[in-house]
Amino acid sequence: MSEPNNLIIVVSAPSGVGKTTVLQYLISQRQDLVISISATTRKPRLGERDGVDYYFISEQEFQSKIEKNEFIEYAKVHDSLYGTLRSELERLLKSNKHIILELDVQGMRSIKKLYPNSISVFMLPPSTTEMERRLRNRATEPEEKIKIRMERAIEEMKCRNEFDYNIVNYQVEQSAYDLNTIINAELLRPSRIRLDFEITS
Ligand code: 5GP
């Protein structure tokens, strides 16, 4: 697969780290970024909207899309299926915007194989206690689900060295600033700089 001009930025974080808040903040500051919308079999949480937060689809629809090869990657996370639709990524690649994919670690690995120049960022909580507090504050999950999410979070954090960058989310504005810095630095790589002149000896 040829590498696109748009940056592809995979952002992963265990539940309760505050990834979505950081991304929403950055998006509000930067017009050249767009977040890809994944499909999922998970039920919408309070306030989540179909076609905005996710494409909420049934297990049957998801399976049928797998069979029709409509996903560029998909993974099972916390008993639900999540996947990036080929059509969604193709649509975003045609825009001149840099694309943010919010994926789990499995998704990051798949995207790195398909797009080796993609950038991967893993966000961590200031502490596991703080992460658990945020998960409970969200109050959208029953107690046993919180326990499962905490265990999975620890497993995911063990993979942090596989990522190009790590951000510890002490504070939303600072984390958004850090992500902004990463994006700006990546845009200054020699391969991305088009010169208006030729270098001849
Ligand atoms: P949540 O249910 O909290 O919205 O998401 C649970 C996990 O699924 C998060 O780690 C999120 O990044 C991941 N996820 C969301 N969409 C996708 C996707 O399209 N593919 C993969 N591999 N993971 C996803």
Residues whose N, C-alpha, C, O or C-beta is under 5 A from the ligand:
A	BS01	5GP	V11 A13 S15 S38 A39 Y74 A75 V77 Y82 G83 T84 E102 L103 D104 Q106 G107
